[in-house]
Amino acid sequence: MSQLTIDTQVADIVNTFPESMDLFQELRIDFCCGGKIPLKEAAEKQNIAPEDVLSRINDIEEIEGKQGSFDPMAFGNKTLVAYIQETYHEPLEKELTDLRDYISTIVRVHGDSHPHLFNVEKVFAELSTDLLEHTIVEDTNDFPIILEFLKHPDNEELKEKATPCVANLEEDHAHAGELLFEIRDLTNNYTPPENACNTYKLVYRRLEQLEKNTFTHVHLENNILFKRVLNAM
């Protein structure tokens, strides 16, 4: 657990935990231009108890830390699917919506002087659409088929359904990876310009976190869940 206190500057908290950006936005605490003040002062300006805000930030940190404490390889099939859905699918729509808004902000403010941001916005929009459609199909169609096949691997009808599921999902994953690499290239490995404001910097960090989460998500499916399907055939 990090040593954050109510005397830690708001900007430093968000730099340490980009996920806290949503909390500060919810509480109307300025983490960008006005972020270089202690959490205590920022919270009191909004008539909020600083200790309550710090507690919520610590909760965010704890949740993030727990993600690394599990061993999905040891999960049963249903548990693995549930873990993927709860950890990656369920938060995805909110994360993509928040990022879309943040990207729109920096495009509006900095796009004229940093025109590559328009391409970042375009590629991100395609990625968002693809990821959301992909996860909906997985949850409603593909995962149920895969789980049923893994329960009854000798069923030829289920095998015929599961085979194209895996192939199509892996193809979707590859395309998402290409879009993420394109965003990485456009952002020079998520390196903001020297004169970038906090929001600009934090959007890049948030995009990098999305890339990390997506690749972890894909790894769990391609290299664990789908491998079980292929081994059962």
Secondary structure, DSSP 4 states (H G I P E B T S, - for coil): -----TTSBHHHHHHH-TTHHHHHHHTT---STT-SSBHHHHHHHTT--HHHHHHHHHHHHHHHHHGGG--GGGS-HHHHHHHHIIIIIHHHHHHHHHHHHHHHHHHHHHTTT-THHHHHHHHHHHHHHHHHHHHHHIIIIIHHHHHHHHH-TT-HHHHHHHHHHHHHHHHHHHHHHHHHHHHHHHTTTT---TT--HHHHHHHHHHHHHHHHHHHHHHHIIIIIHHHHHHH-
